[in-house]
Amino acid sequence: MTSMIDTPEGATAQEPEKKPKKQGLGLGKYILIRFLLIFPTIFILVTMVFFLMRITGDPITAAMAGRLPPDALQERIEEAGYDRPVIIQYFEYLGNIIRGDFGTTLSDNTEVTSLLVNYGTATLELAFYALIVAFIIGIPFGMLAAYKRDRGPDAVLRFSAILFYATPVFFAGLLLKLVFSVWLDWLPVAGRTNYLAELEGLRAPTGIYLLDALRAGNLTIALDVLSHAVLPAIALGLLTAGVFLRLVRTNVIGTLGSDFVEAGRSRGVSEYRLVTKHAYKPALIPIVTVMGLQMALLVGGAVLTETTFGWPGLGFKLAEYLTARDFVAVQGIVMLLAVIVAFTNFLVDIIAALIDPRVRY
């Protein structure tokens, strides 16, 4: 509906009807929606893993065939309930997960829950170290590549980023071990620490060795933990550093062409200051938004990294249980990795929404 208003000349004109502004999601509603999306994601992955594991048969036959006589094998199958229809096993498995019961491993008779707690912290610690390496390498060198764009340093850094991303993690790990552990003898070859007994003997250990050593005030153990973490963190972190370097370079160059940067350039602000003080902050927003995807990449790469360096985490145990065809353990580990990735993506979405309100629309 429109209203008629008088113009200064006495004529009439129609006042356009005001349209309501499009409202985006409030932060609280956005957080709730993103949180609720975690559950169908985990449910779909758990369902896929369960049925893919059952394609080869029941877990006991897969793990114990050839090790037990046929009669004993059949008895184990019936005791575990794997002779029942798969759909019944599936709903029983979902019910057990809701109660926090992930079963018992077939190869070493260990509760999967305790397995996840004991080895999950090691994987999280390694992923955290690798993420630090990715930030230290990817962000500064991405800014440098943007500052030196289309020149020699930029070409070298772009090639390095591709090399970092394309190099298999296990190959990078073997090279690092050969150079820094065998030839130079600077860093340990494998493991998490030489002070395992001391760390496990601490009161209420968290399982994150660096944190436990610092809580105990023992710098010797803390330095030993860090020395063991350097090579695996670099091997895994370079994978993500290549992504960050290219992403920062591209977005800084794009930001350097924006109006507010051009205004600063017209006032005589140096190119170096424009890059380091003005252009890099908007370029970090895409880094935050893709961090969740990179966390999935880090967790996936942890399998090869932990195996290469003998790092006793979930990736290391997953390789062992896959070799043993222990599908009960594999399901539990994949379940936890899915939860880690899903919640990391959730946190990244929230951080991105806080940094850039446009994400909520």
N, C-alpha and C positions, 0 to 999 in steps of 0.2 A: 504494500500500500504506500502511496506517495502523498506528500502534502504540497500545497501551492504556497509559494512565498513571493513577496514583492521584490522586484529588482529595483535599483536606484532610478531607472528610467520609467518605472511604473508598470513595466511588463511583468508578466508572471513566468516563473520557471519551476520546473519540477525538481524537488530535492530527492536525489536518489536514495533509495532505501538502503540503510546500513545493514550489511551482512555480518552475522556474528563471526568473530574470529575463530579460526580452527584451533581447538584446544588439544594439546598433546597430553599424553598420559602423565599423571602426577608421579613423583618419584616413588611414593609408597606403593602405588598400583603397579608401576613398572617392576619394582623389586619382587612383588608378590608373583607376578606373571612369570618372570624369569626363574624364580625359585620353583614354581609348580612344574615348569618344563623339564626340570632335572629328572623327575620321577619317570615320565614316559621314555626319556632317553635311556636311563638305566634299565628299565623294563625291557625295551626292545633289544638292547645288547645282550642282556642275560638270556632272553628267550632264544636269540640267534645262537649264542654259544652253546646253550643246552642241547638244541636239536642238531647242530652241526657235530657236536661230540657224539651224539647217539647214532649218527649215520654209520659209523664203523662198528656199532654194536654196543653192548653194555660195558661200563668201565672196568669191571673185574676181568672180563675176557680179554679186553685190550691190554690190561696191565699184567695179568697172570698166565695168559695162554702159553703153554709150553713149559711153565714152571711147576704147575700142579697137575696131578692125575685128573682125568676127566670127571671122575666121581667127586673128588674134592673141589674141583672148580665149580661144578654145578651146585654143590652144597653152599659154597660161598655166594654164588649168584642168588640163590633162593633166600639165604639169610639176609642179604642186603636189600632184597625186594626188587632186584633188577629183572626178574622174570615176569613182572606185571606189565600191563600196557604202558607205553611210553607217556601217554597223556596223563595217566595217574601219577607216574613218577614226576612229571613236570609240575603238577599242582602241589604235590608233596614237597618238592624242592623249593617252590616259591614260598610255601608256608614256613619251611625251615629258615629260609633267608629272613623273612619278616621277624622271626624269633631270634635272629642272630646266630643261628646254627648253620655253619657252612660245611658240616660233615667232617670226616676224618680221612686223611690221605691213605691211599692204598699201599704205597711203596714203603713208607716208614711209620705208619700208624700214628701220625701227629694230627692234632686238632688244627683244622685250617684256620680257625680264628686266631689261635696263638701264633701260627705261622705268619699271618698277615700283620699282626702287631709287631713281632720280632724283626721281620725283614722289611716291612713297609717303611719304617723310619729311615732305614739306610737308603732306600730309593728316593725318598723325599729330600734327604740331606744332599745326595748327589745331584738331584735335579736343581736344587737351590744354588749349589756351587756353580753348576753349568750355566744357570741363568745369569749369575753375576759375571761370569766370563763373557757371555754373549753381550751383555750391556757394556762392559768395559771395552770390548773390541768393536762391536757394531755401531754404537752411537757416536763416539768421537771420530772414528774413521769414516762413518757415513757423512758427518758434517764436513770433514776434511775433503772428501770426494766432491761434495757439493761446492765447497769453496774453490777447489781447483778443477772445476768441471771442464771437460773437453781438453784437458792437458794431461801431461804424462802421469802425475800421481793419481789422477782420476781413473785413467785406464788401468793402472796397476791395481788399484783398490777394487775396481769392478771385476777384474779377472780373479783377484783373490777371493772375492765374495762368491763367485761361481765355483771356484775350487773348493772352498770351505763346504759349500752345500753339497757338491757332487761327490766329495771324497767319502767312501764308506767309513763309518765310525770305527769299526774293528781295525781297518787298515791304518787310520790315523793313530789309533791306540798303539798298534804294534810299532809304528815308526817312532812315536814318542818314547815308548819303553826302550827301544833299541838305542836311541840317542842319549836320553837323560838317565836311564837306569843301567844300561849295559856299558855303553861307551864312556860316558862321563861319570857314572856312579853318583849322581847327585840326589836322586829321588828313589823311593822304594818301587819295586817291580809290581807288587800286588798287595791286596788286603786293605783293611781300614785303619789298623793301628797295631802297634807292637805291645800295647798296654791293655789288652782285652780283659785280663783278669782284674786289673785295678779298676777299670770302668764298670765292669759288671758287679763289682763289690761295693760300689757307691750306694748310698741310701737313696731310694726312689729314683733310679736312673730313668732318663727320658728315652734312651735309645739313640738320641742324636749326640754322637760322641763329642763333638766340639762344645756343645752346650753343657754336657755333663762335666767335661774337663774344666771349663771356665767356672761352673758352679762350685767345683771342688777347689778352685784356686790353683790348679796345677798347670802352669804354663808349659812345662816339659811335655806333658801328654797332649795339650792343645796344639803345640807345634808339630808333634808327631802325627796327630790326626790330620792337620792341614797338609803336611808333606805327603801323606798317602793320598789325599784328595786332589792334589794339583793336576796330575796327568789325566786321570779319568774325567775331571771337570773340564779340562781343556779339550780333550778328545770329543766330548759330548757338546760342549759349549760352542765350538767352532761351527757346528752344524747350524745352530740358530743364529750365530753371529753373522753368517753370510746373508741370512734373510733380513736381519735388522739393518745391516750396512746398506743394502740396496734400497730398503724401504725408507730409511732416513735420508739418503741421498736424493731419491726421487721427490720426496715431500718437501725437503728444504729448498730444492731448486724450484718447485712449484710455488712455494711460499715467497721466494725472492721476487717473483713476478707480480705479487699482490699489490694493492693500492697503498697500504700503509707502509710497506717496505719501499716502494717507489717514492713516497713522500719523504721518508728518512733519507733516501739516496739523494733526493733533490736538495736537501738541507746540508749535504756534504758529509753525511755519516759514512764512515769507511765500510768497505765490503766485508771486512773481517768482523766488525762489530754488528753489522746487519745479520750475518750468519749466526754468530754466537749469542747475541742478545735479543734478537727479534724473530728470526725465522725458525729457530730450532724448536721452540716451545710448541707452536702449532703442529710441527712435524712429528712430535712425540705422540699425538693422539692416535694415529694409526698403529703405532707400536703397541699401545695399550690394548687396542681392539683385537689385534692378531695374537696377543700374548697367550690367550687361551688355546688357540690352535697350536702355537709353538710348544705349549706345555704338553700337549698330546704327542708332539714330535719328540720332546725330551724323554717322556715316559717310554715311548716306543724304542728310542735309541738306547735307553738304559739297559735293555735286554742284552744288546751286543756289547755295550761298554762294560757292564758288570761281569759279563762272561770273560771279556778280554783281560780285565784287571783283577779278576777274582774278588770283586766287590760283593760281599754277601747281602745282596738286596733281593727284591722281588724278581727282577730280571734274571739274576743268577739262578734263583730257585726255579723260576719258570722254565728255563732251559733244561734244568735237571729233571723236572717232572714231565716235560714233553718227551725227553729221551726215555723216561720210564713209562711213558704212556699212562701217567696217573691223571686221569681226566677230572677226578674230584678236586685235586689240588689246583689244576689248571683253571677250572671254573671259578674257584674262590679267588685266585690271583687276578684273573681277568675282571671279575666283579669289582675288586678293590680299585684296580687301575681305572675302570670306568667311572667309579665314584670320584676319584681324584680329578680326573679330567673334567667331569661334569661340574663339580663344585668350583674348580679353577675357572672355567668359562663363566660360571655365575658371578664370581667375584670380579672378573675382568669386565663383565657387562655393567656391573654396578659402578666400578671405578670410571669406566668410559662415560656413563650417564652423568656422573658427578662433574667430570671434566668438561664434557660437551653436552648441554641439555638437549641438543637436536637429536641425540640418540634415542630419547624417549618417545619421539613422534612415530 
